[in-house]
Amino acid sequence: LPVEVMPMARSYVARELVALGGSPVWRQGFTTANANVILDVHGMDITDPAGLEAAINNIVGVVTNGLFAQRPADVLILGRASGVEVMSR
């Protein structure tokens, strides 16, 4: 699960993600368009996606995360062998 984090909060957020049951790994050498870093969280039990999304986003220093349970995507773009498929709600 990717989590976008403000650089100065990386260690704090990582400890909080461990407390939530994950194993965060800093994606070194990569920054987002907003100059933030990514923590890739492995081994996290996602039985309540909306609740976990809220809990992660409420950690100070988290910008956003890769769960989109509270507000699903409006458009899905799939790359297929036959070409690109665009699906919308």
PDB file of N, CA, C and O in Angstrom:
ATOM      1  N   LEU A   1       0.848  -1.173   0.000  1.00  0.00           N
ATOM      2  CA  LEU A   1       0.000   0.000   0.000  1.00  0.00           C
ATOM      3  C   LEU A   1       0.892   1.234   0.000  1.00  0.00           C
ATOM      4  O   LEU A   1       1.638   1.434   0.959  1.00  0.00           O
ATOM      5  N   PRO A   2       0.847   2.066  -1.030  1.00  0.00           N
ATOM      6  CA  PRO A   2       1.661   3.275  -1.032  1.00  0.00           C
ATOM      7  C   PRO A   2       1.043   4.371  -0.152  1.00  0.00           C
ATOM      8  O   PRO A   2      -0.168   4.593  -0.161  1.00  0.00           O
ATOM      9  N   VAL A   3       1.907   5.041   0.601  1.00  0.00           N
ATOM     10  CA  VAL A   3       1.468   6.138   1.460  1.00  0.00           C
ATOM     11  C   VAL A   3       2.378   7.329   1.165  1.00  0.00           C
ATOM     12  O   VAL A   3       3.595   7.240   1.329  1.00  0.00           O
ATOM     13  N   GLU A   4       1.789   8.443   0.731  1.00  0.00           N
ATOM     14  CA  GLU A   4       2.562   9.658   0.470  1.00  0.00           C
ATOM     15  C   GLU A   4       2.732  10.420   1.778  1.00  0.00           C
ATOM     16  O   GLU A   4       1.770  10.662   2.507  1.00  0.00           O
ATOM     17  N   VAL A   5       3.993  10.797   2.060  1.00  0.00           N
ATOM     18  CA  VAL A   5       4.343  11.354   3.363  1.00  0.00           C
ATOM     19  C   VAL A   5       5.226  12.586   3.184  1.00  0.00           C
ATOM     20  O   VAL A   5       6.079  12.619   2.297  1.00  0.00           O
ATOM     21  N   MET A   6       5.023  13.583   4.014  1.00  0.00           N
ATOM     22  CA  MET A   6       5.927  14.727   4.041  1.00  0.00           C
ATOM     23  C   MET A   6       7.289  14.230   4.516  1.00  0.00           C
ATOM     24  O   MET A   6       7.355  13.479   5.489  1.00  0.00           O
ATOM     25  N   PRO A   7       8.386  14.632   3.852  1.00  0.00           N
ATOM     26  CA  PRO A   7       9.703  14.076   4.181  1.00  0.00           C
ATOM     27  C   PRO A   7      10.091  14.187   5.654  1.00  0.00           C
ATOM     28  O   PRO A   7      10.655  13.243   6.208  1.00  0.00           O
ATOM     29  N   MET A   8       9.806  15.300   6.290  1.00  0.00           N
ATOM     30  CA  MET A   8      10.219  15.476   7.683  1.00  0.00           C
ATOM     31  C   MET A   8       9.442  14.576   8.647  1.00  0.00           C
ATOM     32  O   MET A   8       9.843  14.426   9.801  1.00  0.00           O
ATOM     33  N   ALA A   9       8.343  13.977   8.195  1.00  0.00           N
ATOM     34  CA  ALA A   9       7.518  13.123   9.057  1.00  0.00           C
ATOM     35  C   ALA A   9       7.704  11.644   8.755  1.00  0.00           C
ATOM     36  O   ALA A   9       7.002  10.811   9.328  1.00  0.00           O
ATOM     37  N   ARG A  10       8.636  11.296   7.868  1.00  0.00           N
ATOM     38  CA  ARG A  10       8.780   9.916   7.399  1.00  0.00           C
ATOM     39  C   ARG A  10       8.961   8.919   8.536  1.00  0.00           C
ATOM     40  O   ARG A  10       8.257   7.910   8.578  1.00  0.00           O
ATOM     41  N   SER A  11       9.874   9.171   9.448  1.00  0.00           N
ATOM     42  CA  SER A  11      10.135   8.217  10.536  1.00  0.00           C
ATOM     43  C   SER A  11       8.940   8.081  11.463  1.00  0.00           C
ATOM     44  O   SER A  11       8.581   6.972  11.862  1.00  0.00           O
ATOM     45  N   TYR A  12       8.320   9.210  11.810  1.00  0.00           N
ATOM     46  CA  TYR A  12       7.149   9.181  12.688  1.00  0.00           C
ATOM     47  C   TYR A  12       6.012   8.385  12.039  1.00  0.00           C
ATOM     48  O   TYR A  12       5.405   7.523  12.674  1.00  0.00           O
ATOM     49  N   VAL A  13       5.733   8.689  10.758  1.00  0.00           N
ATOM     50  CA  VAL A  13       4.649   7.997  10.060  1.00  0.00           C
ATOM     51  C   VAL A  13       4.959   6.505   9.963  1.00  0.00           C
ATOM     52  O   VAL A  13       4.065   5.677  10.136  1.00  0.00           O
ATOM     53  N   ALA A  14       6.203   6.156   9.691  1.00  0.00           N
ATOM     54  CA  ALA A  14       6.583   4.741   9.617  1.00  0.00           C
ATOM     55  C   ALA A  14       6.287   4.028  10.930  1.00  0.00           C
ATOM     56  O   ALA A  14       5.768   2.913  10.921  1.00  0.00           O
ATOM     57  N   ARG A  15       6.610   4.654  12.058  1.00  0.00           N
ATOM     58  CA  ARG A  15       6.318   4.030  13.360  1.00  0.00           C
ATOM     59  C   ARG A  15       4.814   3.863  13.568  1.00  0.00           C
ATOM     60  O   ARG A  15       4.371   2.846  14.102  1.00  0.00           O
ATOM     61  N   GLU A  16       4.036   4.844  13.154  1.00  0.00           N
ATOM     62  CA  GLU A  16       2.579   4.757  13.289  1.00  0.00           C
ATOM     63  C   GLU A  16       2.005   3.655  12.389  1.00  0.00           C
ATOM     64  O   GLU A  16       1.058   2.971  12.777  1.00  0.00           O
ATOM     65  N   LEU A  17       2.573   3.482  11.197  1.00  0.00           N
ATOM     66  CA  LEU A  17       2.116   2.421  10.301  1.00  0.00           C
ATOM     67  C   LEU A  17       2.461   1.043  10.857  1.00  0.00           C
ATOM     68  O   LEU A  17       1.700   0.093  10.677  1.00  0.00           O
ATOM     69  N   VAL A  18       3.598   0.933  11.528  1.00  0.00           N
ATOM     70  CA  VAL A  18       3.948  -0.320  12.214  1.00  0.00           C
ATOM     71  C   VAL A  18       2.914  -0.606  13.297  1.00  0.00           C
ATOM     72  O   VAL A  18       2.492  -1.750  13.466  1.00  0.00           O
ATOM     73  N   ALA A  19       2.504   0.426  14.031  1.00  0.00           N
ATOM     74  CA  ALA A  19       1.497   0.258  15.090  1.00  0.00           C
ATOM     75  C   ALA A  19       0.158  -0.198  14.514  1.00  0.00           C
ATOM     76  O   ALA A  19      -0.635  -0.837  15.205  1.00  0.00           O
ATOM     77  N   LEU A  20      -0.091   0.132  13.242  1.00  0.00           N
ATOM     78  CA  LEU A  20      -1.328  -0.306  12.585  1.00  0.00           C
ATOM     79  C   LEU A  20      -1.186  -1.700  11.970  1.00  0.00           C
ATOM     80  O   LEU A  20      -2.135  -2.218  11.382  1.00  0.00           O
ATOM     81  N   GLY A  21       0.002  -2.311  12.106  1.00  0.00           N
ATOM     82  CA  GLY A  21       0.189  -3.677  11.639  1.00  0.00           C
ATOM     83  C   GLY A  21       0.937  -3.817  10.331  1.00  0.00           C
ATOM     84  O   GLY A  21       1.029  -4.919   9.790  1.00  0.00           O
ATOM     85  N   GLY A  22       1.475  -2.720   9.806  1.00  0.00           N
ATOM     86  CA  GLY A  22       2.178  -2.788   8.532  1.00  0.00           C
ATOM     87  C   GLY A  22       3.683  -2.797   8.685  1.00  0.00           C
ATOM     88  O   GLY A  22       4.216  -2.560   9.769  1.00  0.00           O
ATOM     89  N   SER A  23       4.358  -3.074   7.587  1.00  0.00           N
ATOM     90  CA  SER A  23       5.821  -3.027   7.514  1.00  0.00           C
ATOM     91  C   SER A  23       6.197  -2.028   6.422  1.00  0.00           C
ATOM     92  O   SER A  23       6.310  -2.398   5.253  1.00  0.00           O
ATOM     93  N   PRO A  24       6.393  -0.754   6.804  1.00  0.00           N
ATOM     94  CA  PRO A  24       6.678   0.270   5.796  1.00  0.00           C
ATOM     95  C   PRO A  24       8.119   0.210   5.303  1.00  0.00           C
ATOM     96  O   PRO A  24       9.049  -0.042   6.070  1.00  0.00           O
ATOM     97  N   VAL A  25       8.280   0.448   4.003  1.00  0.00           N
ATOM     98  CA  VAL A  25       9.593   0.518   3.366  1.00  0.00           C
ATOM     99  C   VAL A  25       9.645   1.826   2.589  1.00  0.00           C
ATOM    100  O   VAL A  25       8.766   2.114   1.777  1.00  0.00           O
ATOM    101  N   TRP A  26      10.692   2.618   2.849  1.00  0.00           N
ATOM    102  CA  TRP A  26      10.861   3.890   2.174  1.00  0.00           C
ATOM    103  C   TRP A  26      11.262   3.639   0.721  1.00  0.00           C
ATOM    104  O   TRP A  26      12.243   2.942   0.460  1.00  0.00           O
ATOM    105  N   ARG A  27      10.513   4.200  -0.221  1.00  0.00           N
ATOM    106  CA  ARG A  27      10.832   4.080  -1.643  1.00  0.00           C
ATOM    107  C   ARG A  27      11.922   5.106  -1.961  1.00  0.00           C
ATOM    108  O   ARG A  27      11.632   6.215  -2.408  1.00  0.00           O
ATOM    109  N   GLN A  28      13.165   4.725  -1.728  1.00  0.00           N
ATOM    110  CA  GLN A  28      14.298   5.639  -1.863  1.00  0.00           C
ATOM    111  C   GLN A  28      14.530   6.039  -3.317  1.00  0.00           C
ATOM    112  O   GLN A  28      14.313   5.259  -4.244  1.00  0.00           O
ATOM    113  N   GLY A  29      14.979   7.284  -3.481  1.00  0.00           N
ATOM    114  CA  GLY A  29      15.269   7.790  -4.812  1.00  0.00           C
ATOM    115  C   GLY A  29      14.047   8.248  -5.574  1.00  0.00           C
ATOM    116  O   GLY A  29      14.134   8.514  -6.773  1.00  0.00           O
ATOM    117  N   PHE A  30      12.907   8.347  -4.907  1.00  0.00           N
ATOM    118  CA  PHE A  30      11.663   8.755  -5.569  1.00  0.00           C
ATOM    119  C   PHE A  30      10.989   9.844  -4.754  1.00  0.00           C
ATOM    120  O   PHE A  30      10.870   9.728  -3.535  1.00  0.00           O
ATOM    121  N   THR A  31      10.552  10.891  -5.415  1.00  0.00           N
ATOM    122  CA  THR A  31       9.727  11.911  -4.770  1.00  0.00           C
ATOM    123  C   THR A  31       8.506  12.157  -5.643  1.00  0.00           C
ATOM    124  O   THR A  31       8.547  11.974  -6.859  1.00  0.00           O
ATOM    125  N   THR A  32       7.431  12.569  -5.012  1.00  0.00           N
ATOM    126  CA  THR A  32       6.192  12.844  -5.729  1.00  0.00           C
ATOM    127  C   THR A  32       6.271  14.220  -6.395  1.00  0.00           C
ATOM    128  O   THR A  32       7.248  14.950  -6.225  1.00  0.00           O
ATOM    129  N   ALA A  33       5.245  14.554  -7.143  1.00  0.00           N
ATOM    130  CA  ALA A  33       5.171  15.871  -7.792  1.00  0.00           C
ATOM    131  C   ALA A  33       5.160  16.992  -6.768  1.00  0.00           C
ATOM    132  O   ALA A  33       5.520  18.126  -7.081  1.00  0.00           O
ATOM    133  N   ASN A  34       4.744  16.676  -5.532  1.00  0.00           N
ATOM    134  CA  ASN A  34       4.704  17.676  -4.465  1.00  0.00           C
ATOM    135  C   ASN A  34       5.936  17.601  -3.563  1.00  0.00           C
ATOM    136  O   ASN A  34       5.936  18.164  -2.469  1.00  0.00           O
ATOM    137  N   ALA A  35       6.992  16.905  -4.016  1.00  0.00           N
ATOM    138  CA  ALA A  35       8.264  16.763  -3.286  1.00  0.00           C
ATOM    139  C   ALA A  35       8.112  15.974  -1.986  1.00  0.00           C
ATOM    140  O   ALA A  35       8.861  16.190  -1.033  1.00  0.00           O
ATOM    141  N   ASN A  36       7.154  15.073  -1.954  1.00  0.00           N
ATOM    142  CA  ASN A  36       6.980  14.191  -0.801  1.00  0.00           C
ATOM    143  C   ASN A  36       7.596  12.832  -1.099  1.00  0.00           C
ATOM    144  O   ASN A  36       8.002  12.561  -2.229  1.00  0.00           O
ATOM    145  N   VAL A  37       7.665  11.978  -0.082  1.00  0.00           N
ATOM    146  CA  VAL A  37       8.218  10.632  -0.246  1.00  0.00           C
ATOM    147  C   VAL A  37       7.099   9.602  -0.156  1.00  0.00           C
ATOM    148  O   VAL A  37       5.990   9.899   0.289  1.00  0.00           O
ATOM    149  N   ILE A  38       7.416   8.390  -0.587  1.00  0.00           N
ATOM    150  CA  ILE A  38       6.452   7.294  -0.541  1.00  0.00           C
ATOM    151  C   ILE A  38       6.965   6.226   0.415  1.00  0.00           C
ATOM    152  O   ILE A  38       8.128   5.827   0.354  1.00  0.00           O
ATOM    153  N   LEU A  39       6.091   5.775   1.290  1.00  0.00           N
ATOM    154  CA  LEU A  39       6.338   4.587   2.097  1.00  0.00           C
ATOM    155  C   LEU A  39       5.455   3.487   1.526  1.00  0.00           C
ATOM    156  O   LEU A  39       4.234   3.639   1.472  1.00  0.00           O
ATOM    157  N   ASP A  40       6.057   2.384   1.102  1.00  0.00           N
ATOM    158  CA  ASP A  40       5.292   1.226   0.633  1.00  0.00           C
ATOM    159  C   ASP A  40       5.082   0.318   1.835  1.00  0.00           C
ATOM    160  O   ASP A  40       6.045  -0.172   2.424  1.00  0.00           O
ATOM    161  N   VAL A  41       3.828   0.096   2.196  1.00  0.00           N
ATOM    162  CA  VAL A  41       3.497  -0.671   3.399  1.00  0.00           C
ATOM    163  C   VAL A  41       3.111  -2.090   2.993  1.00  0.00           C
ATOM    164  O   VAL A  41       2.183  -2.301   2.213  1.00  0.00           O
ATOM    165  N   HIS A  42       3.841  -3.053   3.538  1.00  0.00           N
ATOM    166  CA  HIS A  42       3.620  -4.464   3.233  1.00  0.00           C
ATOM    167  C   HIS A  42       2.976  -5.171   4.426  1.00  0.00           C
ATOM    168  O   HIS A  42       3.134  -4.743   5.570  1.00  0.00           O
ATOM    169  N   GLY A  43       2.254  -6.250   4.150  1.00  0.00           N
ATOM    170  CA  GLY A  43       1.735  -7.120   5.189  1.00  0.00           C
ATOM    171  C   GLY A  43       0.602  -6.556   6.026  1.00  0.00           C
ATOM    172  O   GLY A  43       0.302  -7.084   7.096  1.00  0.00           O
ATOM    173  N   MET A  44      -0.021  -5.506   5.561  1.00  0.00           N
ATOM    174  CA  MET A  44      -1.100  -4.883   6.337  1.00  0.00           C
ATOM    175  C   MET A  44      -2.414  -5.609   6.067  1.00  0.00           C
ATOM    176  O   MET A  44      -2.755  -5.862   4.912  1.00  0.00           O
ATOM    177  N   ASP A  45      -3.142  -5.939   7.107  1.00  0.00           N
ATOM    178  CA  ASP A  45      -4.444  -6.594   6.993  1.00  0.00           C
ATOM    179  C   ASP A  45      -5.484  -5.525   6.674  1.00  0.00           C
ATOM    180  O   ASP A  45      -5.739  -4.639   7.489  1.00  0.00           O
ATOM    181  N   ILE A  46      -6.083  -5.610   5.488  1.00  0.00           N
ATOM    182  CA  ILE A  46      -7.043  -4.589   5.063  1.00  0.00           C
ATOM    183  C   ILE A  46      -8.436  -5.202   5.048  1.00  0.00           C
ATOM    184  O   ILE A  46      -8.980  -5.498   3.984  1.00  0.00           O
ATOM    185  N   THR A  47      -9.008  -5.390   6.228  1.00  0.00           N
ATOM    186  CA  THR A  47     -10.359  -5.949   6.327  1.00  0.00           C
ATOM    187  C   THR A  47     -11.424  -4.853   6.339  1.00  0.00           C
ATOM    188  O   THR A  47     -12.583  -5.108   6.012  1.00  0.00           O
ATOM    189  N   ASP A  48     -11.031  -3.638   6.713  1.00  0.00           N
ATOM    190  CA  ASP A  48     -11.930  -2.485   6.724  1.00  0.00           C
ATOM    191  C   ASP A  48     -11.255  -1.367   5.935  1.00  0.00           C
ATOM    192  O   ASP A  48     -10.661  -0.467   6.529  1.00  0.00           O
ATOM    193  N   PRO A  49     -11.337  -1.411   4.591  1.00  0.00           N
ATOM    194  CA  PRO A  49     -10.608  -0.445   3.774  1.00  0.00           C
ATOM    195  C   PRO A  49     -10.929   1.021   4.095  1.00  0.00           C
ATOM    196  O   PRO A  49     -10.019   1.846   4.181  1.00  0.00           O
ATOM    197  N   ALA A  50     -12.206   1.349   4.272  1.00  0.00           N
ATOM    198  CA  ALA A  50     -12.574   2.739   4.549  1.00  0.00           C
ATOM    199  C   ALA A  50     -12.030   3.188   5.901  1.00  0.00           C
ATOM    200  O   ALA A  50     -11.537   4.309   6.028  1.00  0.00           O
ATOM    201  N   GLY A  51     -12.115   2.331   6.903  1.00  0.00           N
ATOM    202  CA  GLY A  51     -11.595   2.674   8.227  1.00  0.00           C
ATOM    203  C   GLY A  51     -10.086   2.807   8.231  1.00  0.00           C
ATOM    204  O   GLY A  51      -9.542   3.710   8.867  1.00  0.00           O
ATOM    205  N   LEU A  52      -9.399   1.907   7.521  1.00  0.00           N
ATOM    206  CA  LEU A  52      -7.940   1.972   7.447  1.00  0.00           C
ATOM    207  C   LEU A  52      -7.492   3.207   6.680  1.00  0.00           C
ATOM    208  O   LEU A  52      -6.523   3.863   7.061  1.00  0.00           O
ATOM    209  N   GLU A  53      -8.191   3.521   5.608  1.00  0.00           N
ATOM    210  CA  GLU A  53      -7.872   4.737   4.845  1.00  0.00           C
ATOM    211  C   GLU A  53      -7.952   5.970   5.741  1.00  0.00           C
ATOM    212  O   GLU A  53      -7.058   6.815   5.723  1.00  0.00           O
ATOM    213  N   ALA A  54      -9.022   6.069   6.522  1.00  0.00           N
ATOM    214  CA  ALA A  54      -9.185   7.208   7.431  1.00  0.00           C
ATOM    215  C   ALA A  54      -8.099   7.218   8.504  1.00  0.00           C
ATOM    216  O   ALA A  54      -7.537   8.270   8.809  1.00  0.00           O
ATOM    217  N   ALA A  55      -7.803   6.056   9.075  1.00  0.00           N
ATOM    218  CA  ALA A  55      -6.782   5.984  10.130  1.00  0.00           C
ATOM    219  C   ALA A  55      -5.421   6.418   9.609  1.00  0.00           C
ATOM    220  O   ALA A  55      -4.698   7.146  10.289  1.00  0.00           O
ATOM    221  N   ILE A  56      -5.068   5.978   8.405  1.00  0.00           N
ATOM    222  CA  ILE A  56      -3.772   6.361   7.834  1.00  0.00           C
ATOM    223  C   ILE A  56      -3.753   7.846   7.512  1.00  0.00           C
ATOM    224  O   ILE A  56      -2.785   8.536   7.831  1.00  0.00           O
ATOM    225  N   ASN A  57      -4.805   8.344   6.886  1.00  0.00           N
ATOM    226  CA  ASN A  57      -4.835   9.763   6.522  1.00  0.00           C
ATOM    227  C   ASN A  57      -4.856  10.674   7.738  1.00  0.00           C
ATOM    228  O   ASN A  57      -4.503  11.849   7.630  1.00  0.00           O
ATOM    229  N   ASN A  58      -5.260  10.163   8.887  1.00  0.00           N
ATOM    230  CA  ASN A  58      -5.274  10.973  10.112  1.00  0.00           C
ATOM    231  C   ASN A  58      -3.929  11.006  10.827  1.00  0.00           C
ATOM    232  O   ASN A  58      -3.789  11.699  11.835  1.00  0.00           O
ATOM    233  N   ILE A  59      -2.942  10.275  10.330  1.00  0.00           N
ATOM    234  CA  ILE A  59      -1.599  10.338  10.907  1.00  0.00           C
ATOM    235  C   ILE A  59      -0.966  11.652  10.455  1.00  0.00           C
ATOM    236  O   ILE A  59      -0.936  11.954   9.262  1.00  0.00           O
ATOM    237  N   VAL A  60      -0.468  12.421  11.400  1.00  0.00           N
ATOM    238  CA  VAL A  60       0.167  13.697  11.071  1.00  0.00           C
ATOM    239  C   VAL A  60       1.351  13.433  10.153  1.00  0.00           C
ATOM    240  O   VAL A  60       2.210  12.607  10.462  1.00  0.00           O
ATOM    241  N   GLY A  61       1.397  14.133   9.026  1.00  0.00           N
ATOM    242  CA  GLY A  61       2.470  13.985   8.065  1.00  0.00           C
ATOM    243  C   GLY A  61       2.089  13.192   6.838  1.00  0.00           C
ATOM    244  O   GLY A  61       2.799  13.222   5.832  1.00  0.00           O
ATOM    245  N   VAL A  62       0.962  12.474   6.907  1.00  0.00           N
ATOM    246  CA  VAL A  62       0.481  11.719   5.744  1.00  0.00           C
ATOM    247  C   VAL A  62      -0.264  12.679   4.822  1.00  0.00           C
ATOM    248  O   VAL A  62      -1.115  13.450   5.266  1.00  0.00           O
ATOM    249  N   VAL A  63       0.067  12.621   3.538  1.00  0.00           N
ATOM    250  CA  VAL A  63      -0.637  13.429   2.549  1.00  0.00           C
ATOM    251  C   VAL A  63      -1.850  12.656   2.046  1.00  0.00           C
ATOM    252  O   VAL A  63      -2.965  13.175   2.032  1.00  0.00           O
ATOM    253  N   THR A  64      -1.625  11.421   1.637  1.00  0.00           N
ATOM    254  CA  THR A  64      -2.705  10.545   1.184  1.00  0.00           C
ATOM    255  C   THR A  64      -2.176   9.121   1.080  1.00  0.00           C
ATOM    256  O   THR A  64      -0.983   8.882   1.264  1.00  0.00           O
ATOM    257  N   ASN A  65      -3.053   8.187   0.787  1.00  0.00           N
ATOM    258  CA  ASN A  65      -2.613   6.800   0.628  1.00  0.00           C
ATOM    259  C   ASN A  65      -3.347   6.151  -0.539  1.00  0.00           C
ATOM    260  O   ASN A  65      -4.288   6.722  -1.092  1.00  0.00           O
ATOM    261  N   GLY A  66      -2.907   4.957  -0.904  1.00  0.00           N
ATOM    262  CA  GLY A  66      -3.410   4.278  -2.087  1.00  0.00           C
ATOM    263  C   GLY A  66      -4.740   3.562  -1.939  1.00  0.00           C
ATOM    264  O   GLY A  66      -5.204   2.933  -2.891  1.00  0.00           O
ATOM    265  N   LEU A  67      -5.358   3.637  -0.788  1.00  0.00           N
ATOM    266  CA  LEU A  67      -6.706   3.084  -0.642  1.00  0.00           C
ATOM    267  C   LEU A  67      -7.702   4.142  -1.117  1.00  0.00           C
ATOM    268  O   LEU A  67      -7.594   5.310  -0.745  1.00  0.00           O
ATOM    269  N   PHE A  68      -8.635   3.749  -1.909  1.00  0.00           N
ATOM    270  CA  PHE A  68      -9.641   4.695  -2.393  1.00  0.00           C
ATOM    271  C   PHE A  68     -11.020   4.158  -2.044  1.00  0.00           C
ATOM    272  O   PHE A  68     -11.898   4.054  -2.901  1.00  0.00           O
ATOM    273  N   ALA A  69     -11.195   3.820  -0.774  1.00  0.00           N
ATOM    274  CA  ALA A  69     -12.442   3.203  -0.326  1.00  0.00           C
ATOM    275  C   ALA A  69     -13.506   4.239   0.027  1.00  0.00           C
ATOM    276  O   ALA A  69     -14.696   3.990  -0.168  1.00  0.00           O
ATOM    277  N   GLN A  70     -13.099   5.387   0.540  1.00  0.00           N
ATOM    278  CA  GLN A  70     -14.073   6.391   0.953  1.00  0.00           C
ATOM    279  C   GLN A  70     -14.675   7.129  -0.234  1.00  0.00           C
ATOM    280  O   GLN A  70     -15.846   7.509  -0.208  1.00  0.00           O
ATOM    281  N   ARG A  71     -13.873   7.330  -1.272  1.00  0.00           N
ATOM    282  CA  ARG A  71     -14.363   7.940  -2.503  1.00  0.00           C
ATOM    283  C   ARG A  71     -13.725   7.206  -3.671  1.00  0.00           C
ATOM    284  O   ARG A  71     -12.585   7.488  -4.040  1.00  0.00           O
ATOM    285  N   PRO A  72     -14.465   6.261  -4.254  1.00  0.00           N
ATOM    286  CA  PRO A  72     -13.895   5.471  -5.343  1.00  0.00           C
ATOM    287  C   PRO A  72     -13.593   6.336  -6.573  1.00  0.00           C
ATOM    288  O   PRO A  72     -14.097   7.451  -6.707  1.00  0.00           O
ATOM    289  N   ALA A  73     -12.782   5.809  -7.440  1.00  0.00           N
ATOM    290  CA  ALA A  73     -12.420   6.496  -8.677  1.00  0.00           C
ATOM    291  C   ALA A  73     -13.639   6.656  -9.577  1.00  0.00           C
ATOM    292  O   ALA A  73     -14.532   5.809  -9.585  1.00  0.00           O
ATOM    293  N   ASP A  74     -13.668   7.746 -10.332  1.00  0.00           N
ATOM    294  CA  ASP A  74     -14.730   7.985 -11.300  1.00  0.00           C
ATOM    295  C   ASP A  74     -14.440   7.292 -12.628  1.00  0.00           C
ATOM    296  O   ASP A  74     -15.358   6.898 -13.347  1.00  0.00           O
ATOM    297  N   VAL A  75     -13.148   7.147 -12.946  1.00  0.00           N
ATOM    298  CA  VAL A  75     -12.739   6.564 -14.217  1.00  0.00           C
ATOM    299  C   VAL A  75     -11.654   5.521 -13.956  1.00  0.00           C
ATOM    300  O   VAL A  75     -10.757   5.737 -13.141  1.00  0.00           O
ATOM    301  N   LEU A  76     -11.744   4.396 -14.649  1.00  0.00           N
ATOM    302  CA  LEU A  76     -10.739   3.340 -14.583  1.00  0.00           C
ATOM    303  C   LEU A  76     -10.179   3.167 -15.988  1.00  0.00           C
ATOM    304  O   LEU A  76     -10.931   2.953 -16.939  1.00  0.00           O
ATOM    305  N   ILE A  77      -8.857   3.259 -16.120  1.00  0.00           N
ATOM    306  CA  ILE A  77      -8.203   3.103 -17.405  1.00  0.00           C
ATOM    307  C   ILE A  77      -7.379   1.818 -17.351  1.00  0.00           C
ATOM    308  O   ILE A  77      -6.439   1.703 -16.565  1.00  0.00           O
ATOM    309  N   LEU A  78      -7.741   0.860 -18.194  1.00  0.00           N
ATOM    310  CA  LEU A  78      -7.093  -0.450 -18.207  1.00  0.00           C
ATOM    311  C   LEU A  78      -6.275  -0.611 -19.479  1.00  0.00           C
ATOM    312  O   LEU A  78      -6.765  -0.342 -20.576  1.00  0.00           O
ATOM    313  N   GLY A  79      -5.035  -1.050 -19.334  1.00  0.00           N
ATOM    314  CA  GLY A  79      -4.227  -1.392 -20.485  1.00  0.00           C
ATOM    315  C   GLY A  79      -4.382  -2.874 -20.778  1.00  0.00           C
ATOM    316  O   GLY A  79      -4.046  -3.714 -19.944  1.00  0.00           O
ATOM    317  N   ARG A  80      -4.881  -3.193 -21.940  1.00  0.00           N
ATOM    318  CA  ARG A  80      -5.105  -4.583 -22.331  1.00  0.00           C
ATOM    319  C   ARG A  80      -4.298  -4.875 -23.597  1.00  0.00           C
ATOM    320  O   ARG A  80      -3.864  -3.957 -24.292  1.00  0.00           O
ATOM    321  N   ALA A  81      -4.105  -6.139 -23.883  1.00  0.00           N
ATOM    322  CA  ALA A  81      -3.383  -6.529 -25.097  1.00  0.00           C
ATOM    323  C   ALA A  81      -4.066  -5.956 -26.345  1.00  0.00           C
ATOM    324  O   ALA A  81      -3.407  -5.663 -27.342  1.00  0.00           O
ATOM    325  N   SER A  82      -5.391  -5.801 -26.276  1.00  0.00           N
ATOM    326  CA  SER A  82      -6.152  -5.286 -27.422  1.00  0.00           C
ATOM    327  C   SER A  82      -6.197  -3.765 -27.466  1.00  0.00           C
ATOM    328  O   SER A  82      -6.737  -3.188 -28.410  1.00  0.00           O
ATOM    329  N   GLY A  83      -5.641  -3.116 -26.464  1.00  0.00           N
ATOM    330  CA  GLY A  83      -5.654  -1.655 -26.429  1.00  0.00           C
ATOM    331  C   GLY A  83      -6.084  -1.142 -25.076  1.00  0.00           C
ATOM    332  O   GLY A  83      -6.115  -1.892 -24.100  1.00  0.00           O
ATOM    333  N   VAL A  84      -6.412   0.123 -25.012  1.00  0.00           N
ATOM    334  CA  VAL A  84      -6.797   0.763 -23.756  1.00  0.00           C
ATOM    335  C   VAL A  84      -8.312   0.726 -23.621  1.00  0.00           C
ATOM    336  O   VAL A  84      -9.046   1.039 -24.559  1.00  0.00           O
ATOM    337  N   GLU A  85      -8.760   0.338 -22.440  1.00  0.00           N
ATOM    338  CA  GLU A  85     -10.195   0.316 -22.128  1.00  0.00           C
ATOM    339  C   GLU A  85     -10.461   1.335 -21.046  1.00  0.00           C
ATOM    340  O   GLU A  85      -9.785   1.330 -20.017  1.00  0.00           O
ATOM    341  N   VAL A  86     -11.431   2.211 -21.253  1.00  0.00           N
ATOM    342  CA  VAL A  86     -11.801   3.232 -20.283  1.00  0.00           C
ATOM    343  C   VAL A  86     -13.184   2.895 -19.755  1.00  0.00           C
ATOM    344  O   VAL A  86     -14.142   2.751 -20.515  1.00  0.00           O
ATOM    345  N   MET A  87     -13.269   2.770 -18.428  1.00  0.00           N
ATOM    346  CA  MET A  87     -14.545   2.467 -17.781  1.00  0.00           C
ATOM    347  C   MET A  87     -14.869   3.613 -16.828  1.00  0.00           C
ATOM    348  O   MET A  87     -14.005   4.080 -16.086  1.00  0.00           O
ATOM    349  N   SER A  88     -16.117   4.059 -16.857  1.00  0.00           N
ATOM    350  CA  SER A  88     -16.525   5.117 -15.926  1.00  0.00           C
ATOM    351  C   SER A  88     -17.800   4.705 -15.210  1.00  0.00           C
ATOM    352  O   SER A  88     -18.561   3.852 -15.669  1.00  0.00           O
ATOM    353  N   ARG A  89     -18.000   5.349 -14.064  1.00  0.00           N
ATOM    354  CA  ARG A  89     -19.185   5.017 -13.267  1.00  0.00           C
ATOM    355  C   ARG A  89     -20.425   5.576 -13.894  1.00  0.00           C
ATOM    356  O   ARG A  89     -21.520   5.397 -13.362  1.00  0.00           O
TER     357      ARG A  89
END
